[in-house]
Amino acid sequence: MSELNLPHALQAARDAAQAAAEVLRHYWKRGVDIELKSDDTPVTVADREAELAIRRVLQKALPEASVYGEEFGREEGNHELLWLVDPLDGTKSFVRRTPFFSTQIALMQRGELVLGVSSAPVYGETMWASVGGGSWYEGECVHVAATDSLSQASLSVGNIKSLTADARWDVLGALIRGSNRIRGYGDFCHYHLLARGSLDLVLESDVNILDIAALAVIVREAGGVFTDLDGQALTLDTRSVLAGTPALHESVLSRLRQATKG
């Protein structure tokens, strides 16, 4: 396989996100009917049409890569280059007329995430990043904060239902008590804030890799650390997140690991 042209692939992802944005804005204005998938999560025509629009752009720009999408699954083919696509992350928000939804597009090369685009078309912001190329917010290169003390940190939690039955639940309580402030921005929003220095730590226990792959690249390229709650690198099976400034990630990970030892 020829060497990956990373700038070309990143531009393709940005173009694909823009194509999806046009679909999502269209259905945001007119409204959609809701269906339930086999796992009881909602899906709409907007989800499906946005993914098809993304696939058309990506497949034309990088035909040698396979696509793994939320709505149409994973194609057979190239296992070295894999697009990870969630055309409408936050369908529940979308159907309830809340602008906290986004399109997530990432590229994995030989198991490593190399680029990501996170587009929130109604909320009104887009971020993107590629390995070695920095993290960008509306044309400005951004960085995580230098916060290294929990007492000065802003902490945000997202999907944490399974964590309530986990040995680490008490650790989260202690983090909340010890932090400067606690928020629950959720979805793309708290990762965008983390990458541009407006937030310091994010925890989630119930996610899908398609939700977070692009955001992981964005946070890492902004100087942050992004793993699962066990400190492990992201894979297609990742289901949790611990992301933050380097010092806070190290400190909080130690506390989480200690809780599971007991």
C-alpha positions in Angstrom: 0.0 0.0 0.0 1.3 3.5 -0.9 2.1 5.9 1.9 -0.9 7.7 3.4 -1.2 11.3 2.3 -2.4 12.7 5.6 -3.3 16.2 4.6 -5.3 14.8 1.7 -7.1 12.4 4.0 -7.8 15.2 6.5 -9.3 17.4 3.9 -11.5 14.6 2.7 -12.8 14.1 6.3 -13.5 17.9 6.6 -15.3 17.8 3.2 -17.3 14.8 4.3 -18.3 16.5 7.6 -19.5 19.5 5.6 -21.6 17.2 3.4 -23.1 15.7 6.5 -23.8 19.1 7.9 -25.9 20.0 4.9 -28.1 17.0 5.5 -28.4 17.5 9.2 -29.3 21.2 8.9 -32.0 20.3 6.3 -33.7 17.8 8.7 -33.1 20.0 11.7 -35.4 22.6 10.1 -38.1 20.2 8.9 -38.1 17.6 11.7 -37.9 13.8 11.4 -39.7 10.6 12.5 -37.9 8.4 15.0 -37.3 4.7 14.7 -35.8 2.3 17.2 -32.8 0.0 16.4 -32.6 -3.5 17.8 -30.7 -2.1 20.8 -33.6 0.4 21.5 -31.5 3.4 20.5 -33.1 6.0 18.2 -32.3 6.4 14.5 -33.7 8.8 11.9 -33.5 9.4 8.2 -31.0 12.2 9.0 -28.6 9.6 10.5 -28.7 7.4 7.5 -28.6 10.1 4.8 -25.7 11.9 6.6 -23.7 8.7 6.7 -24.3 8.0 3.0 -23.1 11.5 2.2 -20.0 11.0 4.2 -19.3 7.6 2.6 -19.5 9.1 -0.9 -16.9 11.7 -0.1 -14.5 9.4 1.7 -14.7 6.6 -0.8 -14.0 9.0 -3.7 -11.1 10.6 -1.9 -9.5 7.5 -0.4 -10.9 4.4 -2.2 -8.3 2.1 -0.7 -9.8 2.6 2.8 -12.7 0.8 4.4 -15.5 2.5 6.3 -17.0 1.5 9.7 -20.1 3.6 10.2 -22.7 3.8 12.9 -25.6 3.1 10.6 -24.3 0.8 7.8 -21.6 -1.1 9.7 -18.1 -2.1 8.6 -17.1 -2.8 5.1 -15.0 -5.8 4.2 -11.7 -4.8 2.7 -8.6 -2.9 3.8 -7.7 -3.6 7.4 -4.8 -1.1 7.4 -6.9 2.0 6.7 -10.3 2.3 8.4 -12.6 5.3 8.6 -14.6 5.5 11.8 -17.8 7.4 11.2 -20.7 8.5 13.4 -22.8 10.7 11.2 -25.1 11.9 14.0 -23.7 11.4 17.4 -26.4 12.7 19.7 -29.6 11.5 17.9 -31.6 11.9 21.1 -30.5 15.5 21.3 -31.3 16.0 17.6 -34.9 14.8 17.9 -35.5 16.8 21.0 -34.3 20.0 19.3 -31.2 20.3 21.4 -28.1 21.4 19.5 -25.7 19.1 21.3 -25.1 16.7 18.4 -22.3 16.3 16.0 -20.7 14.4 13.2 -17.6 12.4 14.1 -15.1 11.2 11.5 -11.7 9.6 12.3 -9.1 7.6 10.4 -7.3 4.6 11.9 -4.1 3.4 10.2 -2.9 0.0 11.3 -4.8 0.3 14.5 -3.6 3.9 15.4 -5.9 6.9 15.2 -4.2 9.4 12.8 -6.8 12.1 12.2 -10.2 13.3 13.4 -12.9 15.9 12.5 -15.7 16.8 14.9 -18.4 19.0 13.4 -21.4 20.4 15.4 -23.3 22.2 12.6 -26.2 23.6 14.6 -24.2 24.3 17.7 -21.8 26.2 15.4 -18.3 24.8 15.7 -15.9 22.4 14.1 -12.5 21.0 15.3 -10.0 18.9 13.6 -6.6 17.4 14.1 -4.0 15.0 12.6 -1.0 13.3 14.1 1.8 15.8 14.2 -0.3 18.6 12.8 -1.8 20.1 15.9 -5.4 20.6 17.0 -7.5 23.3 15.3 -10.6 25.2 16.3 -12.1 27.4 13.5 -8.6 28.0 12.1 -6.8 28.5 15.3 -4.3 26.0 16.8 -5.4 25.2 20.3 -3.9 23.6 23.4 -5.2 22.1 26.7 -4.8 24.1 29.9 -1.8 23.8 32.1 -3.9 22.9 35.1 -2.2 20.4 37.4 -4.2 20.6 40.6 -7.6 19.1 41.1 -8.6 22.0 43.4 -8.2 24.3 40.4 -9.7 21.9 37.8 -13.0 22.0 36.0 -14.4 18.4 35.6 -17.1 17.3 33.2 -18.9 13.9 33.1 -20.9 12.4 30.3 -22.4 9.0 30.1 -21.7 7.4 33.4 -24.6 5.1 34.1 -22.4 1.9 34.4 -20.0 3.8 36.7 -22.7 4.1 39.4 -22.3 0.3 40.0 -18.5 0.3 39.8 -16.0 0.4 42.6 -14.7 3.7 41.1 -18.0 5.5 41.8 -16.7 6.7 45.2 -13.6 8.0 43.5 -15.7 10.1 41.2 -17.5 11.4 44.2 -14.2 12.4 45.8 -13.1 14.0 42.5 -16.3 16.1 42.4 -15.8 17.2 46.0 -12.2 18.1 45.4 -12.6 19.9 42.1 -13.0 23.6 41.5 -16.3 23.0 39.7 -18.3 20.1 38.1 -20.2 20.2 34.8 -21.9 17.7 32.5 -21.4 19.2 29.1 -21.4 15.7 27.5 -21.2 14.6 23.9 -18.6 16.4 21.7 -18.9 19.6 23.8 -16.7 18.8 26.8 -13.9 17.4 24.6 -13.9 20.5 22.5 -13.7 22.6 25.7 -10.9 20.4 27.0 -8.8 20.7 23.8 -9.0 24.4 23.8 -8.2 24.9 27.5 -11.6 25.7 28.9 -12.0 22.4 30.8 -9.5 20.1 32.5 -10.8 16.6 32.9 -13.5 14.4 31.3 -14.9 11.0 32.5 -17.3 8.7 30.7 -18.1 5.1 31.3 -20.6 4.3 28.5 -19.4 5.3 25.0 -18.7 3.7 21.6 -15.4 4.1 19.8 -17.3 5.8 16.9 -18.4 8.5 19.4 -14.9 9.4 20.6 -12.2 8.4 18.0 -12.0 11.8 16.3 -12.2 13.6 19.7 -9.3 11.5 21.0 -7.0 12.8 18.2 -8.2 16.3 18.8 -7.5 16.2 22.5 -4.1 14.5 22.1 -2.9 16.9 19.4 -3.8 19.7 21.8 -1.5 18.3 24.4 -3.9 16.3 26.4 -4.0 12.6 27.4 -6.9 10.4 26.2 -7.4 6.8 27.4 -10.1 4.6 28.7 -10.8 4.5 32.5 -8.2 1.8 32.9 -5.5 3.9 31.2 -5.5 1.7 28.1 -5.1 2.9 24.6 -8.2 3.1 22.5 -9.3 0.2 20.3 -12.5 -0.6 18.4 -13.8 -2.1 21.6 -13.2 0.9 23.9 -16.2 1.7 26.1 -15.0 4.4 28.5 -12.9 7.6 28.7 -10.5 9.4 30.9 -9.2 12.5 29.2 -7.5 15.5 30.6 -4.4 17.6 31.1 -1.3 15.4 31.5 -0.9 16.0 35.2 -4.6 15.5 36.1 -4.9 12.4 33.9 -2.0 10.7 35.7 -3.3 11.7 39.2 -6.8 10.6 38.6 -5.8 7.4 36.8 -3.8 6.4 39.9 -6.9 6.9 42.1 -9.1 4.9 39.8 -6.7 2.0 39.7 -6.3 2.0 43.4 -10.1 1.6 43.8 -10.2 -1.4 41.6 -7.4 -3.1 43.5 -9.4 -3.3 46.6 
